[in-house]
């Protein structure tokens, strides 16, 4: 039984369709204007694809005859693809199925080759290869050679990954060897190889894109003037068993990997140049992302430079870097929902830390006047463009300082960091409104703007907030204000949560350039010291950049009596349904009773800072292995 489906444009051909030979063993297309031939056709089905229409023929082997139905439709789908698609399928298989089958066959062939190597007593994974210089050093040393110049008396050993292979007959093969963000051409010539002509051809036919190789040979330039290495010895050090994605344009591939105009912090990113573009694949297979997209490597180098700068800055101020526990009996130091784990030996429930704050202040009580910690925090909350369940922060505590001092240190650290990383500028470009929109400019020139929280909110929203923020009157006033401006506050509608929503709506939206929002109410800041001149407020600030919080800091509360009262107020919020309210930490309160000196404390979100300085709109872009949902 045979069926064929055609588009509505088939009418001009249906009385005189293209013919197909009746030989089922050697199916071929006859020439026809606009036709495309396909090889390896399944002899039980045949798909004819013309610029005007597509026909799917099926064959009945038992009769040896071809027949067709009279069904004609205006549009159709073959193998899950529309007839209007550039890709089409044969025998009912979708293009993705064929691609998977091709990849599986490639892997199987590569494994068979390695098995054959091992059977011949050849180790396909050598233990060692001695490299005499990096590709970057090689370029620096020999770039000045003249066109066609060869230094045959010099021997150099390089290693890297084969990203492009261009055979030119059986006796000459060109490779692009990549390493450390740089590329050099390898010209493998049978006449210069120690393999001999027969061995040369056999060996190089099995070198594939993605293989890690070591070459020993002499430097020189090709007739066209491209710096190359001419290997006498060529060794595959590790085999890539999977098919590597290809860049559509060879020129684009060369430009993307030559580091002619390398990306630097503060510049916009160029995802259109990526070889591997699919975000899901990039995040799940970061090794492939780093291998194929040089700009991504620079993003993570920048992250490392940011952390190194913070360490150097604090070390120069005589801070001591410390480490505190990742698992705690009480999830303290911040308002957040923790991850829960279990200690089998002690039969005890523990919490992954949400902040190191309380431990660090206990160290200041003990006499370590300046301490900091860079490390992971864990919060069992949502995942979105700026939140990941585990994230990296830096917190420091500095005895005999207050929040005004810490604001100055913050300005000095961040403006200096931006200037160093951008090589001389306080300004960066950032696609705040999406990669398809024009980037905005963010200016880190000190001093940063400052907004008093309550005063600024009253001014911008036209409010007159009751002074006693702990009372029911203030809570009702703020609830009404949220209703008036259609600001949603999920329950429980505590005063602190209502204020936070209002501030987010009115104040944070104005904070594009670095801006300090200062003097938070006591009900929002259980660990901050009361304001010395403004009752009901605290000496606290948050730094916002591009409308997102980047830093949080305050003059630390060091009165143990007041601290216990604050924890008691948090307990009320917890009992009313706010599971992010802080719990009482008796060990910390006892430590305060031994005396915490006047102290300034500070916390920075390293992931968000890295996002800003690398023009990344998704936090997954700056995490090597971000949290991902399981694949089906």
C-alpha positions as CSV (number, residue, x, y, z in Angstrom):
1,X,0.0,0.0,0.0
2,X,1.4,3.4,-1.0
3,X,0.5,6.9,0.3
4,X,1.7,10.3,-0.7
5,X,0.9,13.7,0.7
6,X,1.6,17.0,-1.1
7,X,1.1,20.7,-0.5
8,X,-1.7,22.6,-2.2
9,X,0.9,23.8,-4.8
10,X,1.0,20.3,-6.2
11,X,-1.8,21.0,-8.6
12,X,0.6,22.1,-11.4
13,X,2.5,18.8,-11.1
14,X,-0.2,16.2,-10.2
15,X,-0.9,15.3,-13.8
16,X,2.8,15.1,-14.7
17,X,4.8,14.2,-11.5
18,X,8.5,13.6,-11.4
19,X,9.3,10.0,-12.2
20,X,11.2,7.5,-10.0
21,X,13.0,4.4,-11.4
22,X,11.4,1.1,-10.4
23,X,14.6,-0.4,-9.2
24,X,14.2,-0.7,-5.5
25,X,17.9,-1.7,-5.1
26,X,19.2,1.5,-6.6
27,X,16.7,4.3,-6.0
28,X,17.7,7.6,-7.5
29,X,16.1,10.9,-8.2
30,X,15.7,12.1,-11.7
31,X,16.8,15.6,-12.4
32,X,14.0,18.2,-11.8
33,X,14.1,22.0,-11.4
34,X,14.5,22.7,-7.7
35,X,15.0,19.1,-6.5
36,X,17.5,18.0,-3.9
37,X,18.8,14.4,-3.8
38,X,19.2,12.4,-0.6
39,X,21.5,9.5,-0.2
40,X,21.0,6.3,1.8
41,X,17.2,6.2,1.3
42,X,15.3,3.5,3.1
43,X,14.2,1.3,0.2
44,X,10.7,0.8,1.8
45,X,9.9,4.5,1.8
46,X,11.0,7.5,-0.2
47,X,10.6,11.2,0.4
48,X,10.8,13.6,-2.6
49,X,11.5,17.2,-1.5
50,X,11.2,19.9,-4.1
51,X,11.2,23.7,-3.7
52,X,7.4,23.6,-4.6
53,X,6.2,20.5,-2.8
54,X,7.1,17.3,-0.9
55,X,5.9,13.7,-1.6
56,X,6.3,10.7,0.7
57,X,6.2,7.4,-1.2
58,X,5.8,4.0,0.5
59,X,6.6,0.7,-1.2
60,X,5.1,-2.7,-0.9
61,X,8.0,-5.2,-1.3
62,X,5.6,-8.2,-1.7
63,X,4.1,-6.8,-4.9
64,X,7.1,-4.9,-6.1
65,X,4.8,-2.2,-7.3
66,X,4.4,1.5,-6.4
67,X,1.0,3.0,-5.9
68,X,-0.4,6.2,-4.4
69,X,-3.5,7.5,-2.8
70,X,-5.4,10.5,-4.1
71,X,-5.4,12.4,-0.8
72,X,-4.1,15.9,-1.2
73,X,-4.0,18.4,1.7
74,X,-3.0,22.0,2.0
75,X,-0.4,21.3,4.7
76,X,1.0,18.2,6.4
77,X,3.6,16.9,8.9
78,X,6.0,14.1,8.1
79,X,7.9,12.6,11.0
80,X,6.9,15.4,13.4
81,X,8.0,18.2,11.1
82,X,5.9,20.6,9.0
83,X,6.3,20.5,5.3
84,X,7.4,24.2,5.4
85,X,10.4,23.2,7.5
86,X,13.9,23.2,5.9
87,X,14.5,19.8,7.4
88,X,12.5,16.7,6.6
89,X,12.4,13.0,7.6
90,X,12.6,9.7,5.9
91,X,10.8,6.6,7.0
92,X,8.9,8.5,9.7
93,X,11.9,9.5,11.9
94,X,12.2,13.1,13.1
95,X,15.4,15.0,12.6
96,X,16.2,14.9,16.3
97,X,15.9,11.1,16.2
98,X,18.2,10.9,13.2
99,X,20.7,13.2,15.0
100,X,20.7,11.0,18.1
101,X,21.1,7.9,16.0
102,X,24.1,9.5,14.2
103,X,25.6,10.5,17.5
104,X,25.2,7.0,19.0
105,X,26.8,5.5,15.9
106,X,29.7,7.9,16.1
107,X,30.3,7.0,19.8
108,X,30.1,3.3,18.9
109,X,32.6,3.7,16.1
110,X,35.0,5.6,18.4
111,X,34.8,3.0,21.1
112,X,35.5,0.2,18.5
113,X,38.6,2.1,17.4
114,X,39.9,2.4,20.9
115,X,39.2,-1.3,21.6
116,X,41.2,-2.1,18.5
117,X,44.0,0.1,19.7
118,X,44.1,-1.7,23.0
119,X,43.9,-5.1,21.3
120,X,47.1,-4.2,19.4
121,X,48.9,-3.3,22.6
122,X,48.6,0.4,22.1
123,X,47.7,2.6,25.1
124,X,45.2,5.2,23.6
125,X,45.6,7.3,26.8
126,X,49.3,8.1,27.4
127,X,50.3,8.9,31.0
128,X,52.5,11.9,30.1
129,X,53.4,14.4,27.4
130,X,56.1,17.0,28.0
131,X,55.1,20.5,26.9
132,X,57.8,23.0,26.3
133,X,55.6,26.1,26.1
134,X,52.0,27.2,26.0
135,X,50.3,28.2,22.8
136,X,50.2,31.8,24.0
137,X,54.0,31.7,24.6
138,X,54.5,30.1,21.2
139,X,52.6,32.9,19.5
140,X,54.5,35.6,21.4
141,X,57.9,34.0,20.5
142,X,57.4,33.2,16.8
143,X,54.7,35.6,15.5
144,X,57.5,37.7,14.1
145,X,58.6,35.1,11.5
146,X,58.3,36.0,7.9
147,X,55.9,34.3,5.4
148,X,57.1,30.9,4.5
149,X,59.9,31.0,7.0
150,X,60.7,27.7,8.8
151,X,63.0,27.1,11.8
152,X,63.7,23.4,11.1
153,X,66.6,23.2,13.7
154,X,64.2,24.2,16.5
155,X,62.0,21.7,18.3
156,X,58.9,22.7,20.2
157,X,56.3,20.6,22.0
158,X,52.7,22.0,22.2
159,X,49.5,20.5,23.4
160,X,45.8,21.4,23.1
161,X,42.5,20.4,21.7
162,X,41.8,20.0,18.0
163,X,38.9,22.3,17.1
164,X,39.1,22.2,13.3
165,X,40.5,19.6,11.0
166,X,41.0,20.3,7.3
167,X,42.4,17.3,5.3
168,X,44.1,18.2,2.0
169,X,44.6,14.8,0.5
170,X,46.1,11.8,2.2
171,X,49.5,13.3,2.8
172,X,48.6,16.8,4.3
173,X,46.3,17.7,7.1
174,X,45.7,21.1,8.7
175,X,44.5,21.4,12.3
176,X,43.5,24.3,14.5
177,X,45.0,23.6,18.0
178,X,43.4,25.5,20.8
179,X,44.6,26.0,24.4
180,X,44.3,28.7,27.0
181,X,42.1,30.9,24.8
182,X,44.6,30.9,21.9
183,X,44.9,29.1,18.6
184,X,47.8,27.9,16.5
185,X,47.7,26.0,13.1
186,X,49.2,22.6,12.9
187,X,50.4,21.6,9.4
188,X,50.8,17.8,9.4
189,X,52.9,16.8,6.4
190,X,53.6,13.2,5.6
191,X,57.0,14.1,4.3
192,X,58.0,15.6,7.6
193,X,56.3,13.0,9.9
194,X,58.1,10.0,11.6
195,X,55.1,7.8,10.7
196,X,55.9,7.2,7.0
197,X,53.3,7.8,4.3
198,X,51.1,4.7,4.9
199,X,51.2,5.1,8.7
200,X,50.5,8.9,8.4
201,X,47.3,8.4,6.4
202,X,46.0,5.7,8.7
203,X,46.8,7.6,11.9
204,X,45.4,11.0,10.8
205,X,42.2,9.5,9.5
206,X,41.4,8.6,13.1
207,X,42.3,12.0,14.6
208,X,38.9,13.7,15.3
209,X,37.7,17.2,16.3
210,X,37.8,17.5,20.1
211,X,40.8,15.2,20.5
212,X,43.5,16.4,22.9
213,X,46.8,16.1,21.2
214,X,50.5,16.7,21.7
215,X,52.7,17.7,18.8
216,X,56.5,18.0,18.6
217,X,57.9,19.8,15.6
218,X,59.4,23.0,14.3
219,X,57.9,26.5,14.2
220,X,57.2,28.3,11.0
221,X,54.7,30.3,8.9
222,X,52.7,29.1,6.0
223,X,52.9,30.6,2.6
224,X,49.9,32.8,3.5
225,X,51.7,34.0,6.6
226,X,49.8,32.0,9.3
227,X,51.9,31.0,12.3
228,X,52.0,27.2,12.4
229,X,53.8,24.2,13.9
230,X,55.1,21.4,11.6
231,X,55.0,18.2,13.6
232,X,57.4,15.4,13.3
233,X,55.6,13.6,16.2
234,X,51.9,13.7,16.7
235,X,50.3,12.0,19.7
236,X,46.6,11.8,20.7
237,X,46.6,12.2,24.5
238,X,42.8,11.9,25.1
239,X,40.1,11.0,22.6
240,X,36.8,12.9,22.2
241,X,34.2,10.2,21.8
242,X,31.3,12.5,20.9
243,X,30.5,14.7,17.9
244,X,31.4,18.3,18.5
245,X,29.0,21.1,17.6
246,X,30.2,23.1,14.6
247,X,30.3,26.9,14.0
248,X,28.2,27.7,11.0
249,X,30.9,30.0,9.6
250,X,34.5,29.0,9.7
251,X,35.5,32.7,9.7
252,X,33.3,33.3,12.7
253,X,34.9,30.3,14.4
254,X,38.4,31.7,13.8
255,X,37.4,35.2,15.0
256,X,35.8,33.7,18.1
257,X,38.9,31.9,19.2
258,X,41.8,34.0,18.1
259,X,41.4,36.4,21.0
260,X,41.9,39.4,18.6
261,X,39.4,41.5,20.6
262,X,39.0,39.6,23.9
263,X,36.1,40.3,26.1
264,X,36.9,42.3,29.3
265,X,34.8,43.2,32.3
266,X,32.5,46.2,31.7
267,X,31.9,45.4,28.1
268,X,28.7,43.8,26.7
269,X,28.7,40.1,26.0
270,X,28.5,38.6,22.5
271,X,26.3,35.4,22.7
272,X,25.7,35.6,18.9
273,X,29.3,34.4,18.4
274,X,28.9,31.3,20.6
275,X,29.3,27.9,18.9
276,X,27.1,26.3,21.5
277,X,24.1,28.6,21.9
278,X,21.4,26.5,23.7
279,X,21.3,27.8,27.3
280,X,19.9,24.5,28.7
281,X,22.8,22.5,27.2
282,X,25.3,25.1,28.2
283,X,24.3,25.0,31.9
284,X,24.0,21.3,32.1
285,X,27.2,20.5,30.1
286,X,29.5,23.3,31.3
287,X,32.5,21.4,30.1
288,X,31.2,21.7,26.6
289,X,30.3,25.4,27.1
290,X,33.8,26.2,28.3
291,X,35.4,24.2,25.5
292,X,33.4,25.8,22.7
293,X,32.7,29.4,23.9
294,X,35.9,31.3,24.8
295,X,33.9,34.3,26.2
296,X,32.4,32.0,28.8
297,X,35.9,31.1,30.0
298,X,36.6,34.9,30.4
299,X,33.4,35.3,32.5
300,X,34.6,32.7,35.0
301,X,38.1,34.2,35.1
302,X,36.5,37.5,35.9
303,X,34.6,35.9,38.8
304,X,37.9,34.6,40.1
305,X,39.5,38.0,39.8
306,X,36.6,39.6,41.7
307,X,37.1,37.2,44.6
308,X,40.9,37.7,44.5
309,X,40.4,41.5,44.5
310,X,38.2,41.3,47.6
311,X,40.7,39.1,49.4
312,X,43.6,41.4,48.6
313,X,41.6,44.5,49.6
314,X,40.6,43.1,53.0
315,X,44.0,41.6,53.6
316,X,45.6,45.0,53.0
317,X,43.3,46.4,55.8
318,X,44.7,43.8,58.2
319,X,41.7,41.5,58.1
320,X,42.0,37.8,58.9
321,X,40.2,35.3,56.6
322,X,38.4,32.5,58.6
323,X,36.1,29.6,58.1
324,X,33.0,28.9,60.1
325,X,30.6,25.8,60.1
326,X,28.4,25.0,57.2
327,X,25.9,23.0,59.3
328,X,24.3,24.6,62.3
329,X,21.8,23.6,65.0
330,X,20.0,27.0,64.5
331,X,19.6,28.7,61.2
332,X,20.6,32.2,62.3
333,X,22.2,35.3,60.9
334,X,19.6,36.1,58.3
335,X,15.9,36.0,57.5
336,X,15.6,33.0,55.2
337,X,14.2,29.5,54.9
338,X,17.0,26.9,55.5
339,X,17.8,23.5,54.1
340,X,17.5,20.7,56.7
341,X,19.8,17.8,57.1
342,X,20.4,15.0,59.7
343,X,23.5,14.0,61.6
344,X,23.3,10.2,62.0
345,X,25.9,9.8,64.7
346,X,24.4,12.5,66.9
347,X,20.9,11.7,65.8
348,X,20.4,15.5,65.4
349,X,18.6,17.7,62.9
350,X,20.9,20.3,61.5
351,X,20.5,23.3,59.1
352,X,22.7,24.3,56.2
353,X,23.9,27.8,57.0
354,X,22.0,30.7,55.6
355,X,24.7,33.2,56.8
356,X,28.0,33.1,58.8
357,X,27.2,36.3,60.7
358,X,26.7,35.1,64.3
359,X,29.9,33.0,64.3
360,X,32.0,35.8,62.9
361,X,30.7,38.2,65.6
362,X,31.6,35.6,68.2
363,X,35.2,35.8,66.9
364,X,35.2,39.5,67.3
365,X,34.1,39.0,70.9
366,X,37.1,36.7,71.3
367,X,39.5,39.4,70.2
368,X,39.9,38.8,66.4
369,X,39.0,42.5,65.6
370,X,38.9,42.2,61.8
371,X,37.6,39.0,60.3
372,X,36.1,38.0,57.0
373,X,34.8,34.9,55.3
374,X,34.1,34.1,51.6
375,X,31.9,31.1,51.2
376,X,28.7,29.4,50.2
377,X,25.3,30.0,51.8
378,X,22.2,27.9,51.3
379,X,18.6,29.1,51.3
380,X,15.7,26.8,50.5
381,X,13.9,29.4,48.4
382,X,12.9,30.1,44.8
383,X,15.1,29.8,41.7
384,X,15.0,32.7,39.3
385,X,17.3,35.0,37.3
386,X,19.0,36.4,40.4
387,X,18.5,33.6,43.0
388,X,20.2,30.2,43.3
389,X,19.7,27.9,46.3
390,X,23.4,28.0,47.0
391,X,25.3,31.2,46.5
392,X,28.6,32.9,47.4
393,X,28.9,35.8,49.8
394,X,31.7,37.7,51.5
395,X,31.0,39.0,55.1
396,X,33.4,41.0,57.2
397,X,33.3,42.4,60.7
398,X,35.5,45.3,61.8
399,X,35.8,46.3,65.5
400,X,35.6,50.0,66.4
401,X,33.9,51.0,63.2
402,X,30.2,51.9,62.4
403,X,28.0,51.9,59.3
404,X,29.4,55.2,58.1
405,X,32.9,53.8,58.0
406,X,31.7,50.7,56.3
407,X,29.9,52.8,53.6
408,X,33.2,54.5,52.8
409,X,35.0,51.1,52.6
410,X,32.3,49.8,50.3
411,X,32.6,52.8,47.9
412,X,36.4,52.4,48.0
413,X,36.3,48.6,47.4
414,X,33.8,48.5,44.6
415,X,34.9,51.6,42.7
416,X,38.5,50.4,42.8
417,X,37.5,47.0,41.7
418,X,35.6,48.2,38.7
419,X,38.4,50.6,37.7
420,X,41.0,47.8,37.9
421,X,39.0,45.1,36.1
422,X,37.9,47.5,33.3
423,X,41.4,48.8,33.0
424,X,40.8,52.4,33.9
425,X,37.0,53.2,33.9
426,X,34.3,53.5,36.6
427,X,31.6,52.8,34.1
428,X,30.3,49.5,32.8
429,X,27.7,48.5,30.1
430,X,24.9,46.2,31.1
431,X,21.9,44.8,29.2
432,X,19.4,45.6,32.0
433,X,16.4,45.3,29.7
434,X,17.4,42.2,27.8
435,X,20.1,41.3,25.4
436,X,18.0,42.4,22.4
437,X,17.7,46.0,23.9
438,X,20.4,48.7,24.1
439,X,22.6,48.4,27.2
440,X,22.5,50.9,30.0
441,X,25.6,52.5,31.6
442,X,26.2,52.0,35.3
443,X,28.6,54.5,36.9
444,X,30.6,53.4,40.0
445,X,32.3,56.7,40.5
446,X,32.3,57.5,44.2
447,X,30.7,58.8,46.3
448,X,27.5,56.8,45.9
449,X,24.0,58.3,46.2
450,X,22.2,57.9,49.6
451,X,18.5,57.6,50.3
452,X,17.0,57.6,53.9
453,X,14.5,54.7,53.8
454,X,11.5,56.1,55.6
455,X,12.0,59.7,54.5
456,X,12.5,58.7,50.9
457,X,9.5,56.4,51.0
458,X,7.2,59.1,52.4
459,X,8.4,61.6,49.9
460,X,8.1,59.4,46.8
461,X,4.8,57.7,47.8
462,X,3.2,60.6,49.5
463,X,2.9,58.8,52.8
464,X,3.0,59.8,56.4
465,X,4.0,56.6,58.2
466,X,3.2,56.4,62.0
467,X,6.4,56.7,64.1
468,X,5.6,53.7,66.2
469,X,6.3,51.0,63.6
470,X,5.8,48.2,66.1
471,X,2.1,49.2,66.7
472,X,-1.0,48.0,65.0
473,X,-1.7,51.5,63.6
474,X,1.4,51.4,61.5
475,X,0.6,47.9,60.2
476,X,-2.9,49.0,59.1
477,X,-1.6,52.2,57.5
478,X,0.9,50.2,55.5
479,X,-1.6,47.6,54.4
480,X,-3.9,50.4,53.2
481,X,-0.9,51.9,51.3
482,X,-0.2,48.6,49.5
483,X,-3.9,48.3,48.6
484,X,-3.9,51.9,47.3
485,X,-0.9,51.3,45.0
486,X,-1.9,47.7,44.1
487,X,1.3,46.3,45.7
488,X,0.9,42.6,46.5
489,X,2.2,41.3,49.8
490,X,1.7,37.6,50.3
491,X,0.7,36.7,53.9
492,X,1.7,37.1,56.6
493,X,1.3,40.9,56.3
494,X,3.8,41.8,59.0
495,X,4.9,45.4,59.1
496,X,8.4,44.5,58.1
497,X,7.2,42.6,55.0
498,X,4.8,45.4,54.0
499,X,7.6,48.0,54.3
500,X,9.9,45.8,52.2
501,X,7.3,45.6,49.4
502,X,6.7,49.4,49.4
503,X,10.5,50.1,49.4
504,X,10.9,47.7,46.5
505,X,8.2,49.4,44.5
506,X,9.2,53.0,45.1
507,X,12.8,53.3,46.1
508,X,14.7,50.3,44.7
509,X,13.3,51.0,41.2
510,X,15.3,54.3,41.2
511,X,18.6,52.7,42.1
512,X,20.4,52.1,38.8
513,X,23.7,53.6,39.7
514,X,25.1,52.4,43.1
515,X,22.8,53.8,45.8
516,X,22.8,53.3,49.5
517,X,19.3,52.9,51.1
518,X,20.0,53.8,54.8
519,X,18.4,53.8,58.3
520,X,16.1,50.8,58.2
521,X,13.4,50.4,60.9
522,X,14.3,48.2,63.9
523,X,11.5,45.8,63.0
524,X,13.3,45.0,59.7
525,X,16.8,44.7,61.3
526,X,17.0,42.5,64.3
527,X,20.8,42.3,64.4
528,X,21.5,46.1,63.7
529,X,22.1,48.7,66.4
530,X,19.5,51.3,67.0
531,X,20.1,54.7,65.4
532,X,21.9,57.1,67.7
533,X,19.6,60.1,66.7
534,X,16.4,58.6,65.1
535,X,14.2,56.6,67.4
536,X,12.8,53.4,66.0
537,X,15.4,53.2,63.2
538,X,18.8,51.4,63.0
539,X,22.2,52.3,61.6
540,X,21.9,50.0,58.6
541,X,22.4,50.3,54.8
542,X,21.7,48.3,51.8
543,X,23.6,49.0,48.5
544,X,21.5,48.7,45.4
545,X,22.8,48.6,41.8
546,X,20.6,48.1,38.8
547,X,17.6,47.9,41.2
548,X,19.0,44.8,43.0
549,X,20.5,44.5,46.4
550,X,24.2,44.0,46.4
551,X,25.4,44.7,49.9
552,X,23.8,44.7,53.4
553,X,25.6,46.3,56.4
554,X,25.1,47.9,59.8
555,X,26.5,49.1,63.0
556,X,26.3,45.8,64.9
557,X,23.9,45.5,67.9
558,X,26.1,44.7,70.9
559,X,23.6,45.1,73.8
560,X,22.7,41.5,74.8
561,X,19.5,42.6,76.6
562,X,18.2,44.4,73.5
563,X,19.3,41.6,71.3
564,X,17.2,39.1,73.3
565,X,14.2,41.5,72.9
566,X,14.7,41.6,69.1
567,X,14.8,37.8,68.9
568,X,11.6,37.7,71.0
569,X,9.9,40.1,68.5
570,X,11.1,37.8,65.6
571,X,9.5,34.9,67.4
572,X,6.2,36.7,67.3
573,X,6.5,37.0,63.5
574,X,7.5,33.3,63.2
575,X,4.4,32.3,65.2
576,X,2.2,34.4,62.9
577,X,3.4,32.4,59.9
578,X,6.6,34.1,58.8
579,X,9.0,31.1,58.5
580,X,11.8,33.3,57.5
581,X,11.9,35.2,60.8
582,X,15.1,34.6,62.9
583,X,15.2,32.1,65.7
584,X,16.8,32.8,69.1
585,X,20.4,31.7,69.2
586,X,21.3,31.3,72.9
587,X,25.0,30.7,72.3
588,X,25.3,34.0,70.4
589,X,23.4,35.9,73.1
590,X,25.7,34.5,75.7
591,X,28.7,35.5,73.7
592,X,27.4,39.1,73.6
593,X,27.2,39.1,77.3
594,X,31.1,38.8,77.4
595,X,31.2,42.1,75.4
596,X,31.2,42.8,71.7
597,X,33.1,46.1,70.9
598,X,31.5,48.7,68.7
599,X,31.6,46.9,65.3
600,X,30.7,47.5,61.7
601,X,29.5,44.4,59.8
602,X,29.1,43.9,56.0
603,X,27.9,41.3,53.5
604,X,28.2,41.2,49.7
605,X,26.6,38.9,47.1
606,X,29.5,37.8,44.9
607,X,27.3,36.2,42.3
608,X,25.2,39.3,41.7
609,X,28.3,41.5,41.6
610,X,29.8,39.1,39.0
611,X,26.6,39.3,37.0
612,X,26.9,43.1,36.8
613,X,30.5,43.1,35.8
614,X,30.1,40.4,33.1
615,X,26.8,41.7,31.6
616,X,25.0,38.5,32.7
617,X,21.2,38.7,33.0
618,X,20.9,35.2,34.5
619,X,22.7,34.1,37.7
620,X,23.3,30.7,36.0
621,X,25.7,32.5,33.7
622,X,28.1,33.1,36.5
623,X,27.8,29.8,38.4
624,X,29.8,27.0,36.9
625,X,27.3,24.4,38.0
626,X,23.9,26.1,38.7
627,X,20.9,24.3,40.2
628,X,18.9,22.7,37.4
629,X,15.6,20.8,37.4
630,X,16.1,17.0,36.7
631,X,15.7,16.1,33.0
632,X,12.8,13.9,32.1
